[in-house]
């Protein structure tokens, strides 16, 4: 396995391949999302627990909104934030229409 280090206390890269450790990673993301957007976090938790039925359009929007935070979470734990930001900037420079999607 890789020796990639993660910025997560008590969580190693190899744990990603251990199904018993994935709930820990899920909880870390849940906490990350909760700190960034408590309303979105609550909506997402309701969706996951099937407490709040939503239509397909709302579901798509929710998944996209959460995915933006998931990207930031994953980028932040593998020390690639600067690289991602550089690529994002280069992409916006050649295709500015995507600037309106963020």
The 8 nearest C-alpha neighbors of each residue, nearest first, counted from 0:
[[1, 2, 13, 12, 3, 16, 14, 15],
 [0, 2, 3, 12, 13, 4, 11, 14],
 [1, 3, 4, 0, 12, 13, 11, 5],
 [4, 2, 1, 12, 5, 77, 11, 13],
 [5, 3, 2, 12, 11, 6, 77, 78],
 [4, 6, 77, 76, 7, 11, 12, 3],
 [5, 7, 76, 77, 8, 4, 78, 75],
 [8, 6, 5, 10, 9, 76, 11, 27],
 [7, 9, 10, 6, 5, 11, 76, 27],
 [8, 10, 7, 11, 6, 5, 23, 14],
 [11, 9, 7, 8, 14, 12, 5, 24],
 [10, 12, 14, 13, 5, 4, 9, 7],
 [13, 11, 14, 15, 3, 4, 5, 10],
 [12, 14, 15, 11, 16, 0, 17, 1],
 [15, 13, 17, 16, 12, 11, 20, 10],
 [14, 16, 13, 17, 12, 21, 20, 18],
 [17, 15, 14, 13, 18, 12, 21, 20],
 [18, 16, 14, 19, 20, 15, 21, 13],
 [19, 17, 21, 20, 16, 15, 22, 14],
 [18, 20, 17, 21, 22, 23, 14, 16],
 [21, 19, 23, 18, 17, 22, 14, 24],
 [20, 22, 24, 23, 18, 19, 25, 15],
 [23, 21, 25, 24, 20, 26, 19, 18],
 [24, 22, 26, 21, 25, 20, 27, 19],
 [25, 23, 21, 27, 26, 22, 28, 20],
 [26, 24, 22, 28, 23, 27, 29, 21],
 [25, 27, 29, 23, 28, 24, 22, 30],
 [26, 28, 24, 30, 25, 29, 31, 23],
 [29, 27, 31, 25, 30, 26, 32, 24],
 [30, 28, 26, 32, 31, 27, 33, 25],
 [29, 31, 33, 27, 28, 32, 26, 34],
 [32, 30, 28, 34, 29, 33, 27, 35],
 [33, 31, 35, 29, 34, 30, 40, 36],
 [32, 34, 37, 30, 40, 36, 31, 35],
 [35, 33, 31, 32, 36, 30, 37, 40],
 [34, 36, 32, 33, 31, 37, 68, 40],
 [37, 35, 33, 39, 38, 34, 32, 40],
 [36, 38, 33, 40, 39, 41, 34, 35],
 [39, 37, 41, 40, 36, 42, 33, 43],
 [40, 38, 42, 36, 41, 37, 43, 65],
 [39, 41, 37, 43, 33, 38, 42, 32],
 [42, 40, 44, 38, 43, 39, 37, 45],
 [41, 43, 39, 45, 40, 44, 46, 38],
 [44, 42, 46, 40, 45, 41, 39, 47],
 [43, 45, 47, 41, 46, 42, 40, 48],
 [46, 44, 50, 42, 48, 43, 51, 47],
 [45, 47, 49, 43, 44, 48, 51, 50],
 [48, 46, 44, 49, 45, 43, 50, 42],
 [47, 49, 45, 50, 46, 44, 51, 43],
 [50, 48, 46, 47, 51, 45, 52, 44],
 [51, 49, 45, 48, 46, 52, 47, 44],
 [50, 52, 45, 49, 46, 53, 42, 48],
 [53, 51, 49, 50, 54, 46, 45, 58],
 [54, 52, 57, 58, 51, 55, 46, 56],
 [53, 55, 57, 56, 58, 52, 59, 51],
 [54, 56, 58, 57, 59, 53, 60, 61],
 [57, 55, 59, 58, 54, 60, 53, 61],
 [58, 56, 60, 54, 59, 55, 53, 61],
 [57, 59, 55, 61, 56, 60, 54, 53],
 [60, 58, 56, 62, 61, 57, 55, 63],
 [59, 61, 57, 63, 58, 62, 64, 56],
 [62, 60, 58, 64, 59, 63, 57, 65],
 [61, 63, 65, 59, 64, 60, 66, 58],
 [64, 62, 66, 60, 61, 65, 59, 67],
 [63, 65, 61, 62, 66, 67, 60, 68],
 [64, 66, 62, 68, 67, 63, 61, 69],
 [67, 65, 69, 63, 68, 64, 62, 70],
 [68, 66, 70, 65, 69, 64, 63, 71],
 [67, 69, 71, 65, 70, 66, 72, 32],
 [70, 68, 66, 72, 71, 67, 73, 65],
 [69, 71, 73, 67, 68, 72, 74, 66],
 [70, 72, 68, 74, 69, 73, 75, 67],
 [73, 71, 69, 75, 70, 74, 68, 76],
 [74, 72, 70, 76, 75, 71, 69, 77],
 [73, 75, 71, 80, 72, 79, 76, 77],
 [74, 76, 72, 73, 77, 78, 80, 71],
 [75, 77, 6, 5, 73, 74, 78, 72],
 [76, 78, 5, 74, 79, 75, 6, 73],
 [77, 79, 75, 76, 80, 74, 6, 5],
 [80, 78, 82, 74, 81, 77, 83, 75],
 [79, 81, 83, 74, 82, 78, 75, 84],
 [80, 82, 84, 83, 79, 85, 78, 86],
 [83, 81, 85, 79, 84, 80, 86, 87],
 [84, 82, 80, 86, 85, 81, 87, 79],
 [83, 85, 87, 81, 82, 86, 88, 80],
 [86, 84, 82, 88, 87, 83, 81, 89],
 [87, 85, 89, 83, 88, 84, 90, 82],
 [86, 88, 84, 90, 85, 89, 83, 91],
 [87, 89, 85, 91, 90, 86, 84, 92],
 [90, 88, 86, 92, 87, 91, 85, 93],
 [89, 91, 87, 92, 88, 93, 94, 86],
 [92, 90, 95, 94, 88, 89, 93, 98],
 [91, 93, 89, 90, 94, 95, 88, 87],
 [94, 92, 90, 91, 95, 89, 88, 96],
 [93, 95, 91, 96, 92, 90, 97, 98],
 [96, 94, 91, 97, 98, 92, 93, 90],
 [95, 97, 98, 94, 99, 91, 100, 93],
 [98, 96, 99, 100, 95, 94, 91, 101],
 [99, 97, 95, 96, 100, 101, 91, 94],
 [98, 100, 97, 101, 96, 95, 91, 94],
 [101, 99, 97, 98, 96, 95, 63, 67],
 [100, 99, 98, 97, 67, 64, 96, 63]]
